[in-house]
Amino acid sequence: MAHNHGHGDHDHDHDHEHEFDEVDIIEDEEGNEYEVVDFEFEGRLYAVLFPLDDPEESGILVRREIDDAGQEVLTDIEDEDEFERVVAFLEAAEEEGEEE
């Protein structure tokens, strides 16, 4: 099933089958559950969040970081160049997966 990775004024379609590091389920403050697909790129950790209650909803691309208190947090990728590089990486991984 394809998912859309939304970011501002553009989206990124991506198949839901992944061969990345790890898949977890998390819940936000409002009780919404997401499938989290983690991956590393350029020495940083990223994740794509897919809503479990709405498989047609766009996936959310975020960066995983450690805050000042030592807690892991998910943050938006605000740098447009960084976001574009991560999207290009995901697209290349998707194309490589389709060829296999």
C-alpha positions in Angstrom: 0.0 0.0 0.0 1.4 3.4 -0.9 1.7 6.2 1.6 2.3 9.9 1.1 5.0 11.5 3.1 3.7 15.1 3.5 5.9 18.1 4.1 4.7 21.6 3.6 4.0 22.1 0.0 5.0 18.7 -1.4 4.4 15.0 -0.8 6.3 11.8 -1.3 4.6 8.6 -2.2 6.2 5.5 -0.6 5.2 1.9 -0.4 4.5 0.6 3.0 6.9 -2.3 2.9 10.2 -1.2 4.3 13.6 -2.8 4.8 14.9 -0.2 7.3 16.2 -0.6 10.8 13.2 -1.2 13.0 9.4 -0.9 13.1 7.6 0.2 16.3 4.2 1.4 17.3 3.9 4.6 19.2 0.9 6.6 20.6 0.7 10.4 20.6 -0.8 12.6 23.3 -4.3 12.3 21.7 -4.2 8.5 21.7 -3.5 8.1 17.9 -1.2 5.2 17.1 1.5 5.2 14.4 3.7 2.6 12.9 7.2 4.0 13.1 9.8 3.0 10.5 13.3 4.0 11.7 16.3 4.5 9.4 19.6 6.2 9.4 20.8 8.7 6.8 23.9 10.9 6.8 24.7 9.9 10.4 21.3 10.9 11.7 18.3 8.9 12.7 14.9 9.5 11.0 11.5 7.9 11.1 8.4 7.8 9.0 5.1 7.7 11.0 2.2 5.9 9.4 -1.2 6.4 11.1 -2.7 3.0 12.0 -6.3 4.2 12.1 -6.2 5.6 8.6 -4.0 3.7 6.1 -4.8 6.2 3.4 -3.4 9.1 5.4 0.0 10.5 4.5 3.1 9.3 6.4 5.0 11.9 8.4 8.8 12.2 8.0 10.6 13.3 11.1 14.1 13.3 12.6 14.8 11.4 15.9 16.9 13.4 18.4 17.9 13.3 22.0 16.8 16.4 24.0 18.6 18.2 26.8 17.0 15.9 29.4 18.3 12.8 27.5 14.8 11.9 26.2 14.3 10.8 22.6 12.1 13.2 20.7 10.7 13.3 17.2 11.2 16.7 15.5 10.1 18.2 12.2 12.7 18.5 9.5 12.7 22.3 9.1 15.7 22.6 6.7 14.3 22.2 3.2 17.7 20.9 1.8 17.9 18.3 4.5 14.3 17.2 3.9 14.9 16.9 0.1 18.0 14.8 0.7 16.1 12.4 3.0 13.2 12.2 0.5 15.7 11.4 -2.3 17.2 8.7 -0.1 13.7 7.2 0.5 12.8 7.3 -3.2 16.1 5.6 -4.1 15.5 2.9 -1.5 11.9 2.4 -2.8 13.1 2.1 -6.4 15.8 -0.4 -5.3 13.2 -2.4 -3.5 10.9 -2.5 -6.6 13.8 -3.8 -8.7 14.4 -6.8 -6.4 
